[in-house]
């Protein structure tokens, strides 16, 4: 019994000595952990705030569109695309094309390039390529559009069948 008390006492003494020796290190690690958690939360709050702003801008652009204020709508949609938001940028480009807000095909292709720069999943990138190919075929360069469709076919994408159907 007395031996157990000595062992426990020795154990706690050892821990106490280790804590005293490593006090600065433990405090530093604790502060780093707290700062990391705080910074992650701040980054998440910032991203949420940015997403809210962009979603509000998307809604405003839709309101401008419904009021036939096409220039304001086009400007708002382009700002969304330039923000490179993964979700709303694609929707904004679709609205610009669907409602023919931008008449210049070169400008539309530049907007497609911006959307392609945004890192997406492979299937989403292929969908953007498919839309770009359809736009090229319809408005500017059918051969370049067909080349993009062939890329989709070769990539084993879920859009492969759609691309093959368009090519035929």
NUKE-929570 format. One line per 5 residues: number of its first residue (from 1); for each residue x, y, z of C-alpha. Coordinates in nm, 2 decimals. Each point is the difference from the previous one (the first is absolute). Example, Ala and Ser with C-alpha at 12.3 -4.5 7.8 and 13.67 -1.06 7.14 Angstrom:
# NUKE-929570
1> 1.23:-0.45:0.78  0.14:0.34:-0.07
//
This chain:
# NUKE-929570
1> 0.00:0.00:0.00  0.28:0.24:0.10  0.18:-0.10:-0.32  -0.30:0.10:-0.21  -0.01:0.34:0.17
6> 0.37:0.05:-0.08  -0.05:-0.11:-0.36  -0.30:0.24:-0.04  0.20:0.28:0.17  0.30:-0.07:-0.23
11> -0.23:0.00:-0.30  -0.15:0.33:0.09  0.34:0.15:0.08  0.13:-0.11:-0.34  -0.30:0.16:-0.17
16> 0.04:0.31:0.20  0.37:0.02:-0.09  -0.07:-0.05:-0.37  -0.27:0.27:0.01  0.24:0.24:0.17
21> 0.27:-0.07:-0.26  -0.23:0.02:-0.30  -0.21:0.29:0.13  0.09:0.24:-0.28  -0.04:-0.26:-0.27
26> -0.35:-0.11:0.13  -0.12:0.36:0.03  0.13:0.07:-0.35  -0.17:-0.30:-0.15  -0.33:0.09:0.18
31> 0.02:0.35:-0.13  0.06:-0.13:-0.36  -0.29:-0.23:0.02  -0.24:0.28:0.13  0.13:0.24:-0.27
36> -0.05:-0.27:-0.27  -0.35:-0.06:0.10  -0.08:0.37:0.02  0.16:0.06:-0.34  -0.20:-0.28:-0.16
41> -0.32:0.14:0.14  0.08:0.35:-0.13  0.08:-0.14:-0.34  -0.33:-0.19:0.00  -0.19:0.31:0.10
46> 0.16:0.20:-0.27  -0.09:-0.27:-0.27  -0.35:-0.01:0.13  -0.03:0.38:-0.02  0.14:0.00:-0.35
51> -0.24:-0.27:-0.11  -0.29:0.20:0.14  0.11:0.31:-0.18  0.03:-0.18:-0.33  -0.34:-0.17:0.04
56> -0.15:0.34:0.07  0.17:0.14:-0.31  -0.14:-0.30:-0.20  -0.35:0.08:0.12  0.05:0.37:-0.09
61> 0.12:-0.10:-0.35  -0.32:-0.21:-0.04  -0.21:0.29:0.11  0.17:0.23:-0.25  -0.06:-0.26:-0.27
66> -0.37:-0.02:0.09  -0.02:0.38:-0.02  0.16:0.00:-0.34  0.31:0.19:0.13  0.22:-0.22:-0.21
71> 0.32:0.20:0.04  -0.02:0.00:0.38  -0.08:-0.37:-0.01  0.29:-0.08:-0.22  0.23:0.20:0.21
76> -0.11:-0.17:0.32  0.03:-0.35:-0.16  0.35:0.08:-0.12  0.11:0.12:0.34  -0.12:-0.33:0.14
81> 0.21:-0.19:-0.26  0.30:0.21:0.08  -0.04:-0.08:0.37  0.07:-0.37:-0.10  -0.26:-0.14:0.23
86> -0.03:-0.37:-0.08  -0.38:-0.01:0.01  -0.13:0.34:-0.11  0.26:0.06:-0.28  -0.13:-0.28:-0.21
91> -0.36:0.10:0.06  0.08:0.36:-0.10  0.17:-0.11:-0.32  -0.31:-0.21:-0.08  -0.22:0.30:0.05
96> 0.21:0.22:-0.22  -0.01:-0.26:-0.28  -0.36:-0.09:0.04  -0.13:0.35:0.00  0.25:0.12:-0.26
101> 0.13:0.28:0.22  0.34:0.00:-0.16  0.01:0.02:-0.38  0.37:-0.02:-0.05  0.10:-0.37:-0.04
106> 0.37:0.07:0.10  -0.12:0.15:0.33  -0.21:-0.32:0.06  0.30:-0.21:-0.07  0.21:0.20:0.25
111> -0.27:-0.06:0.26  0.01:-0.37:-0.08  0.38:0.01:0.06  -0.06:0.16:0.34  -0.25:-0.27:0.10
116> 0.25:-0.27:-0.12  0.27:0.14:0.22  -0.21:-0.05:0.31  0.08:-0.34:0.15  -0.29:-0.23:-0.03
121> -0.06:-0.37:0.01  0.09:-0.17:-0.33  -0.37:-0.06:-0.10  -0.08:0.37:0.06  0.30:0.10:-0.21
126> -0.12:-0.23:-0.28  -0.35:0.15:0.02  0.15:0.35:-0.04  0.20:-0.13:-0.30  -0.32:-0.15:-0.14
131> -0.17:0.34:0.03  0.29:0.18:-0.15  0.01:-0.25:-0.29  -0.37:0.05:-0.07  0.06:0.38:0.01
136> 0.29:-0.03:-0.24  -0.19:-0.22:-0.24  -0.30:0.23:0.00  0.16:0.34:-0.02  0.37:0.01:-0.09
141> 0.22:-0.30:-0.08  -0.17:-0.33:-0.06  0.33:-0.19:-0.05  0.13:0.12:0.34  -0.33:-0.10:0.16
146> 0.03:-0.35:-0.15  0.35:-0.03:0.13  -0.12:0.08:0.35  -0.27:-0.26:-0.04  0.26:-0.26:-0.11
151> 0.20:0.08:0.32  -0.31:-0.07:0.21  -0.05:-0.33:-0.18  0.36:-0.10:0.05  -0.01:0.09:0.37
156> -0.26:-0.27:0.11  -0.22:0.27:0.14  -0.36:-0.05:0.09  -0.07:0.25:-0.28  0.16:-0.23:-0.25
161> -0.33:-0.13:-0.14  -0.13:0.36:-0.04  0.31:0.10:-0.18  -0.02:-0.30:-0.23  -0.36:0.08:-0.08
166> 0.09:0.36:-0.09  0.29:-0.12:-0.21  -0.23:-0.23:-0.20
//
